[in-house]
Amino acid sequence: MHKRQFRMFLAATGFLACCHGANAKVTRLEIVRTVPYGSFLAGDYVRLDGRVVGELAPDEKIPGIEKIALNARGRVQYATPITIIAPKDADSGNGALIFDVANRGSPIALALYNSPRGNFLPLGSFESGTGFLQDRGFTVVTAAWELGQKIELPHFTDSSGKILYPEGIGLAAIRDVVDFLHHAAADEAGAPNPLSGAINRTLAFGYSQTARVLKTMLIEGFNQVEGRRVVDGVHLQASASGLATILATTTGPDSSSNFTPRFTAVNFREVHEEPFTYEDIVGRMTKRGEIPPSQSLRMCASMMLPGLRTVAATSPVVRCRVANSTGHRSCAPFSSRSMNG
């Protein structure tokens, strides 16, 4: 059997399933508010705000999770707020979901992609700005992942009486929210997934701290659920080298990844450590036998796709956003390969 065919056989039969996520899932999606977001070239958009409840197996590869008290179903439970900005009519969307990994509680994707020239949208803003992403039919989602930033992380008390939080649950929350929105029809109570049938590919964006979070997610095996890839492509902006220190148990109130790495803090993990190249990240993923991505983005030097190399020195995403701010809306932010799979 050809090597590629053998890998496809393993994936289909579940033998490539990673240790992460096999028994994890979103159990409840509670949408508490739906409001109009605006009208764009792709059509009308709505904003949905709510809360996600998820469950994890106590043997998930997350430090400290085995010490958490279990719920009635023998699971570790967490909850996180969620915001979805999506086409009102699913048929008017382009099928792509961008998960915006909030930096210290502030979503950044709209500020990066939709800011008018000379009038940068504030970080954390949900303003539509130029409407660059919405004109092209993208769905944007953000959910809290970071200790101290509204995610409800479970905790345990150690032998000295200290309360500790397994921060790695935040990585599982990103994974499970994206996977649910992409594949699920409804939650366990029958509440419908508002994006059911509308998504055919998923992207994730991280800036600085959260770009390191995404690199950690890829390297540590949090990009697979039951043998299928969760995030098809990532945009890593200003990540430097190294990873995020999220796979730890900490006392809070802030995340252990909240510190900005710098060369003056010589004992602090991240900027002084591997991975130094995207090739290293790709190599670690493929060595585990993970399914390589089938899509490609044209990207700048700070953008990476798992399993693919950097293919352009400048970014049409940025060029098209700038063009859009001057009134020209005919260009597309991603290559035809990313749009068509």
C-alpha positions in Angstrom: 0.0 0.0 0.0 1.3 3.5 -0.9 2.5 5.4 2.1 0.0 8.2 1.6 -2.9 5.7 1.1 -1.8 4.0 4.3 -1.9 7.3 6.3 -5.4 8.0 4.9 -6.5 4.5 5.9 -5.2 5.0 9.5 -7.0 8.4 9.7 -10.2 6.9 8.5 -10.1 4.1 10.9 -9.1 6.3 13.8 -5.6 5.0 14.4 -4.2 8.5 14.0 -6.3 10.0 16.8 -4.2 12.0 19.2 -4.3 11.5 22.9 -6.0 14.9 23.2 -9.7 15.4 22.6 -11.0 11.8 22.2 -13.5 12.2 25.0 -13.8 16.0 25.1 -16.7 18.0 23.8 -18.9 21.1 24.1 -22.1 20.0 25.9 -24.0 23.3 26.0 -24.2 26.4 23.8 -26.3 29.1 25.4 -27.0 32.0 23.1 -28.3 34.8 25.2 -28.3 37.7 22.7 -28.6 38.1 18.9 -28.4 41.6 17.4 -27.9 43.0 13.9 -24.2 43.7 13.2 -24.6 45.5 9.8 -25.0 45.1 6.1 -22.0 44.3 3.9 -21.2 43.2 0.3 -21.8 39.6 1.4 -25.2 40.4 3.0 -26.5 41.1 6.5 -24.6 40.1 9.5 -25.6 39.3 13.1 -23.7 39.2 16.4 -24.5 36.4 18.8 -23.3 36.4 22.4 -23.5 33.5 24.8 -21.8 30.9 26.9 -20.2 27.6 26.1 -20.0 24.7 28.6 -17.5 21.9 27.9 -16.4 18.7 29.4 -13.0 17.0 29.4 -11.8 13.5 30.4 -9.8 13.6 33.7 -6.9 11.8 31.9 -6.4 14.5 29.3 -2.8 15.5 28.9 -3.2 18.7 30.9 -1.1 19.3 34.1 -3.3 19.2 37.2 -6.5 18.1 35.5 -6.5 14.8 37.3 -6.9 16.6 40.7 -10.1 18.4 39.7 -13.4 17.3 41.3 -15.5 15.6 38.6 -19.1 16.4 37.7 -21.9 13.8 37.9 -20.8 12.3 34.6 -17.2 11.8 35.7 -15.9 14.7 33.7 -14.0 17.9 34.3 -16.3 20.9 33.4 -15.4 24.4 32.3 -17.4 27.3 30.8 -16.4 30.3 28.7 -18.2 33.3 27.1 -18.4 33.3 23.3 -19.1 35.9 20.6 -20.0 35.0 17.0 -20.2 37.5 14.1 -21.7 35.7 11.2 -23.8 36.1 8.1 -27.5 36.2 8.9 -28.0 33.9 5.9 -25.5 31.1 5.9 -25.6 30.9 2.1 -24.1 34.4 1.9 -20.9 33.4 3.8 -17.7 32.0 2.2 -17.6 29.0 4.6 -14.5 30.2 6.5 -14.5 30.6 10.3 -11.7 32.7 11.8 -11.2 32.0 15.5 -9.8 35.1 17.1 -7.6 34.1 20.1 -8.1 37.1 22.4 -4.9 38.7 23.7 -5.2 39.3 27.5 -9.0 39.4 27.0 -9.0 41.6 23.9 -10.0 40.2 20.5 -7.7 41.6 17.8 -8.8 40.2 14.4 -11.2 42.9 13.6 -8.7 45.6 14.6 -6.1 44.0 12.4 -8.1 43.2 9.3 -10.9 45.9 9.4 -9.1 49.0 10.6 -9.3 52.0 8.3 -6.1 53.6 7.3 -5.1 56.2 9.9 -7.9 55.3 12.3 -6.9 52.0 13.9 -9.7 50.2 15.7 -9.0 49.8 19.4 -7.9 46.3 20.5 -10.9 44.5 21.9 -13.3 46.3 19.6 -16.1 44.6 17.8 -16.6 47.6 15.5 -16.9 46.6 11.8 -14.5 49.3 10.6 -14.0 48.9 6.8 -16.0 45.7 6.9 -13.2 43.9 5.1 -13.8 40.4 6.5 -17.6 40.7 6.4 -17.6 42.0 2.8 -16.0 38.7 1.9 -18.2 36.5 3.9 -16.0 35.5 6.8 -17.4 34.3 10.2 -15.4 35.6 13.2 -15.6 33.8 16.6 -13.9 34.5 19.9 -14.1 32.8 23.2 -12.2 33.2 26.5 -9.3 30.8 27.1 -7.1 32.7 29.6 -7.1 32.6 33.4 -8.3 35.9 34.7 -10.2 36.8 31.5 -13.7 35.4 32.1 -13.2 31.8 31.4 -14.6 29.7 34.2 -11.7 27.3 35.0 -12.1 24.5 37.5 -9.6 24.5 40.4 -8.3 22.3 43.2 -6.6 22.9 46.6 -3.2 21.4 47.1 -1.8 20.0 50.4 -0.6 23.5 51.5 -4.1 25.0 51.1 -3.3 26.9 47.9 -6.0 27.0 45.2 -4.5 26.0 41.8 -5.9 26.3 38.3 -4.9 23.9 35.4 -4.5 26.6 32.8 -4.1 24.1 29.9 -7.8 23.7 29.9 -7.8 26.9 28.0 -6.2 25.2 25.0 -8.8 22.4 25.1 -11.5 25.1 25.2 -10.2 26.7 22.0 -10.0 23.2 20.3 -13.5 22.1 21.4 -15.3 25.3 20.6 -13.8 25.4 17.0 -14.6 21.7 16.5 -18.1 22.1 17.8 -18.9 25.1 15.6 -17.5 23.3 12.5 -19.0 19.9 12.9 -21.9 19.7 15.4 -25.6 20.2 14.5 -26.7 20.9 18.1 -25.5 20.5 21.7 -26.6 17.7 24.0 -29.8 19.5 25.0 -30.8 20.0 21.4 -29.9 23.7 21.2 -28.8 24.2 17.5 -25.3 25.2 16.5 -25.9 28.5 14.7 -23.1 27.7 12.3 -24.2 24.2 11.5 -23.6 23.5 7.8 -22.2 26.9 7.2 -18.5 26.2 7.8 -16.1 24.2 5.6 -12.8 25.4 6.9 -11.4 26.9 10.0 -8.6 29.5 10.6 -7.1 30.9 13.8 -5.4 34.2 14.4 -3.1 35.1 17.2 -1.0 38.2 18.0 2.1 38.1 20.1 1.0 36.3 23.3 -1.8 34.5 21.6 0.4 33.6 18.6 2.6 31.7 21.1 -0.6 30.1 22.5 -1.4 28.8 19.0 2.1 27.5 18.5 1.7 25.7 21.8 -1.6 24.3 20.7 -0.1 22.9 17.6 3.1 21.4 19.2 1.3 19.9 22.1 -1.3 18.0 20.1 -4.4 20.2 20.7 -5.2 20.5 17.0 -6.9 17.1 16.6 -10.1 15.6 17.8 -10.8 11.9 17.1 -8.3 11.9 14.2 -9.5 15.0 12.4 -7.8 18.3 12.2 -9.4 21.2 14.2 -7.8 24.3 12.8 -6.9 24.2 9.1 -4.7 27.2 9.0 -3.2 29.8 11.4 -2.0 33.4 11.2 0.8 34.0 13.7 1.6 37.7 14.1 4.6 38.9 16.1 5.0 35.7 18.0 8.8 35.7 18.4 10.2 32.2 19.2 9.2 29.9 21.9 5.8 28.8 23.4 3.3 30.0 25.9 3.6 28.8 29.5 0.0 27.7 29.6 0.5 24.0 30.4 0.9 24.7 34.1 -1.1 24.9 37.3 -1.0 28.4 38.8 -2.6 30.4 41.6 -3.8 33.3 39.4 -5.4 35.7 39.4 -3.7 36.2 36.0 -2.5 33.7 33.4 1.1 32.4 33.5 1.3 33.4 29.9 0.4 37.0 30.7 4.1 38.1 31.0 5.7 39.6 27.9 8.9 37.6 27.2 12.0 39.7 26.9 15.8 39.0 26.9 16.2 40.8 30.2 14.2 38.1 31.9 16.7 35.3 31.3 15.0 32.7 33.5 11.6 33.1 31.9 10.5 30.5 29.4 9.4 31.4 25.9 11.6 33.8 23.9 14.8 31.9 24.7 13.5 28.5 23.8 12.4 26.4 20.8 10.7 26.3 18.5 12.8 28.8 16.5 11.4 27.9 13.1 8.0 27.0 11.6 9.7 24.0 10.1 10.3 22.7 13.7 6.6 23.0 14.5 5.6 21.3 11.3 8.1 18.5 11.9 6.8 17.8 15.4 3.2 17.6 14.1 4.0 15.3 11.2 6.2 13.1 13.3 3.1 12.3 15.5 1.2 11.3 12.3 -1.2 14.2 12.4 -3.3 14.8 9.3 -1.6 17.6 7.2 -3.7 20.6 6.2 -5.2 20.6 2.7 -5.4 24.3 2.4 -2.9 27.1 1.7 -2.8 30.8 2.5 -0.5 33.4 1.0 1.1 34.9 3.9 3.7 37.3 5.3 6.7 36.1 7.2 4.8 36.1 10.5 2.1 33.7 9.2 2.3 30.0 9.4 0.3 27.0 8.4 0.8 23.6 10.0 2.4 21.4 7.5 3.1 24.1 4.9 6.0 26.5 4.3 5.8 30.3 4.0 4.9 31.0 0.4 5.0 34.7 0.1 7.1 37.6 1.5 4.2 40.0 1.6 0.6 39.4 2.5 -2.3 40.0 0.2 -4.4 40.0 3.3 -2.7 43.3 4.4 -2.6 44.7 0.8 -6.3 44.1 0.2 -7.2 45.6 3.6 -5.3 48.7 2.7 -6.9 48.8 -0.7 -10.3 48.4 0.9 -9.7 51.4 3.2 -9.3 53.5 0.0 -12.5 52.3 -1.5 -11.4 49.4 -3.7 -13.2 46.2 -2.7 -12.6 43.9 -5.6 -9.6 41.9 -4.2 -9.8 38.8 -2.0 -7.8 38.3 1.2 -6.9 34.7 0.6 -5.6 32.7 -2.3 -8.0 30.7 -4.4 -6.5 27.5 -2.8 -7.7 28.6 0.6 -11.1 29.6 -0.7 -11.7 26.3 -2.5 -9.9 23.9 -0.2 
